């Protein structure tokens, strides 16, 4: 047994990515951000679909078509394979905890 809110480092100099489950069909990961954003250059454009839910904190995802999705706890979004996107903001004062399912 484990807890999604446990074992978070006090100092998050880089965004934390941890696999919870991973096999050939699916990857479920915990992501912890604190003011972290996607690199300025380029976009995420992954080969799999991704479903992500925000469990704690606040964030903004920007899509290539300039649509912005503001996420608060409990909000989730499905990102289709090859859909260009980036995280443009996460709360710099509080942890943002995501659960991402890649399939």
C-alpha positions as CSV (number, residue, x, y, z in Angstrom):
1,X,0.0,0.0,0.0
2,X,1.1,3.6,-0.7
3,X,-0.3,7.1,-0.4
4,X,-0.3,9.5,-3.4
5,X,0.4,12.5,-1.0
6,X,3.3,10.8,0.9
7,X,7.1,11.0,0.4
8,X,7.2,14.3,-1.3
9,X,10.6,16.0,-0.9
10,X,10.6,19.3,1.0
11,X,12.7,21.0,-1.7
12,X,11.6,20.5,-5.3
13,X,14.4,21.9,-7.4
14,X,13.1,19.9,-10.4
15,X,9.7,18.5,-11.2
16,X,9.2,15.0,-9.7
17,X,8.0,12.2,-12.0
18,X,7.3,8.8,-10.4
19,X,5.9,5.7,-12.1
20,X,3.1,4.0,-10.1
21,X,2.3,1.4,-12.7
22,X,4.0,0.8,-16.0
23,X,3.7,-2.0,-18.6
24,X,3.4,-2.2,-22.4
25,X,-0.1,-0.9,-22.4
26,X,-0.3,1.8,-19.7
27,X,1.8,4.1,-17.6
28,X,0.4,5.7,-14.5
29,X,2.6,8.3,-12.9
30,X,2.6,10.8,-10.1
31,X,3.9,14.3,-11.0
32,X,4.7,16.9,-8.4
33,X,5.3,20.5,-9.5
34,X,6.0,23.6,-7.5
35,X,6.3,26.5,-9.9
36,X,7.7,24.2,-12.6
37,X,6.6,24.7,-16.2
38,X,7.4,23.0,-19.5
39,X,10.6,24.1,-21.3
40,X,10.2,27.3,-23.3
41,X,11.3,25.7,-26.5
42,X,9.1,23.1,-28.0
43,X,5.9,21.3,-27.1
44,X,5.1,17.9,-25.5
45,X,3.8,15.8,-28.4
46,X,3.7,12.2,-27.1
47,X,2.7,9.1,-29.0
48,X,0.1,7.9,-26.5
49,X,-3.1,9.4,-25.2
50,X,-2.8,11.0,-21.8
51,X,-5.5,11.5,-19.2
52,X,-4.4,13.7,-16.3
53,X,-6.2,14.7,-13.1
54,X,-5.1,17.5,-10.7
55,X,-5.2,16.2,-7.1
56,X,-3.8,19.2,-5.3
57,X,-2.7,22.7,-6.3
58,X,-3.4,24.7,-9.4
59,X,-2.0,24.6,-13.0
60,X,-2.5,25.9,-16.5
61,X,-2.0,23.7,-19.6
62,X,-1.6,25.6,-22.9
63,X,-2.4,23.8,-26.2
64,X,-0.8,24.7,-29.5
65,X,-4.1,26.2,-30.7
66,X,-3.7,28.7,-27.8
67,X,-6.5,27.2,-25.8
68,X,-5.7,27.3,-22.1
69,X,-7.1,24.9,-19.5
70,X,-7.0,26.1,-15.9
71,X,-6.9,23.2,-13.5
72,X,-7.9,23.1,-9.9
73,X,-8.2,20.0,-7.6
74,X,-10.5,17.4,-9.1
75,X,-10.2,18.8,-12.7
76,X,-9.1,16.4,-15.4
77,X,-8.4,16.6,-19.1
78,X,-7.7,14.1,-21.8
79,X,-4.8,14.9,-24.2
80,X,-5.0,13.1,-27.5
81,X,-1.8,11.5,-28.9
82,X,0.3,14.0,-30.9
83,X,-1.7,16.9,-29.5
84,X,0.9,19.6,-28.8
85,X,0.7,21.0,-25.3
86,X,2.8,22.4,-22.4
87,X,2.4,23.3,-18.8
88,X,2.5,27.1,-18.8
89,X,2.0,27.6,-15.0
90,X,2.0,25.8,-11.7
91,X,1.5,27.3,-8.3
92,X,5.0,28.5,-7.1
93,X,4.0,28.6,-3.4
94,X,2.3,25.2,-3.1
95,X,2.8,21.7,-4.4
96,X,0.8,20.7,-7.4
97,X,0.1,17.0,-7.6
98,X,-0.9,15.3,-10.8
99,X,-1.9,11.8,-11.6
100,X,-1.2,11.1,-15.3
101,X,-2.4,8.0,-17.2
102,X,-0.6,7.3,-20.5
103,X,-2.4,4.7,-22.7
